[in-house]
Amino acid sequence: MLSNLDIFTIFTKVKLTKSPKGKQLTILSHSSCGCWHLFISDDGEISFGTRCGSIGTDIIKSGYTMLIEEDVSIVVTYDGVVLEIWVNGEKVQTENVLLSFTC
């Protein structure tokens, strides 16, 4: 569970077996107050998002678009200031962002 945390690392392996076809596909999520989700956007891009109740949404796009039948390892790290997204051991996104996981 990643509620009320200042730092975290998420690791998962994913294989996209079909096109998102205009729909967002959730990879991992936590949906209570201070929710977050790691997802594949409707155009196939790996992204990470947060939302705290009705308070705004932060979406960090990786810039990495998955291919059909591609196996990928995804790591998302956050140190309280910098969020990084890694795909197959390569850093694909770094963003300074203040994420809120408390409501």
C-alpha positions as CSV (number, residue, x, y, z in Angstrom):
1,M,0.0,0.0,0.0
2,L,1.4,3.4,-0.9
3,S,-0.8,5.8,1.0
4,N,0.8,8.4,3.2
5,L,4.3,7.6,2.0
6,D,7.0,10.1,1.0
7,I,9.2,7.6,-1.0
8,F,8.6,4.4,-2.9
9,T,9.7,2.0,-5.6
10,I,7.3,0.0,-7.7
11,F,8.5,-2.9,-9.8
12,T,6.4,-5.0,-12.2
13,K,6.7,-7.0,-15.4
14,V,4.0,-6.6,-18.1
15,K,3.2,-8.0,-21.5
16,L,0.7,-6.2,-23.7
17,T,-1.3,-8.8,-25.6
18,K,-3.7,-6.5,-27.4
19,S,-3.9,-2.8,-28.3
20,P,-5.5,-0.4,-25.8
21,K,-7.9,0.7,-28.6
22,G,-8.6,4.1,-27.1
23,K,-8.9,2.8,-23.5
24,Q,-6.6,3.1,-20.6
25,L,-5.3,-0.2,-19.2
26,T,-4.4,-0.3,-15.5
27,I,-1.2,-2.2,-14.6
28,L,-1.2,-1.6,-10.9
29,S,-3.2,0.7,-8.6
30,H,-4.2,1.7,-5.1
31,S,-7.6,3.3,-4.9
32,S,-8.2,4.6,-1.4
33,C,-7.6,8.2,-0.4
34,G,-4.2,9.2,-1.9
35,C,-4.7,6.8,-4.8
36,W,-2.1,6.1,-7.6
37,H,-2.1,4.1,-10.7
38,L,0.5,2.8,-13.1
39,F,-1.2,2.4,-16.5
40,I,-0.9,2.1,-20.2
41,S,-2.6,5.1,-21.8
42,D,-5.1,4.8,-24.6
43,D,-2.2,5.4,-27.1
44,G,0.0,2.6,-25.5
45,E,2.3,4.9,-23.5
46,I,3.3,3.8,-20.0
47,S,2.3,6.4,-17.4
48,F,2.0,7.0,-13.7
49,G,-0.8,9.1,-12.1
50,T,-1.9,10.2,-8.6
51,R,-5.1,11.7,-7.3
52,C,-6.1,12.6,-3.8
53,G,-9.9,12.6,-3.4
54,S,-11.2,15.4,-5.5
55,I,-7.9,17.2,-5.5
56,G,-6.3,17.4,-8.9
57,T,-4.5,14.7,-10.8
58,D,-0.8,14.4,-11.6
59,I,0.0,12.3,-14.7
60,I,3.6,11.6,-15.5
61,K,4.0,10.1,-19.0
62,S,7.1,7.9,-19.7
63,G,7.5,8.6,-23.4
64,Y,7.7,4.9,-23.8
65,T,5.0,3.2,-26.0
66,M,4.6,-0.5,-25.6
67,L,4.4,-2.8,-28.5
68,I,1.9,-5.7,-28.8
69,E,3.4,-9.0,-27.4
70,E,6.4,-7.0,-25.9
71,D,7.6,-8.2,-22.4
72,V,8.7,-5.2,-20.3
73,S,10.0,-4.6,-16.8
74,I,8.8,-1.4,-15.3
75,V,10.2,0.4,-12.3
76,V,8.8,3.6,-10.8
77,T,10.8,5.3,-8.1
78,Y,10.0,8.5,-6.1
79,D,12.3,10.0,-3.5
80,G,9.9,12.8,-2.4
81,V,11.1,15.2,-5.1
82,V,12.0,13.2,-8.2
83,L,9.9,10.6,-9.9
84,E,11.7,8.3,-12.4
85,I,10.3,5.7,-14.7
86,W,12.5,2.9,-16.0
87,V,11.6,0.4,-18.7
88,N,13.8,-2.7,-19.2
89,G,16.6,-1.2,-17.1
90,E,16.7,2.1,-19.0
91,K,15.5,5.4,-17.5
92,V,12.9,6.8,-19.8
93,Q,11.5,9.6,-17.7
94,T,12.7,11.9,-14.8
95,E,10.4,14.5,-13.4
96,N,10.6,16.8,-10.4
97,V,7.1,16.7,-8.9
98,L,5.5,17.1,-5.5
99,L,3.1,14.2,-5.2
100,S,0.4,14.2,-2.5
101,F,-0.7,10.8,-1.0
102,T,-2.7,12.3,1.9
103,C,-6.1,13.9,1.8
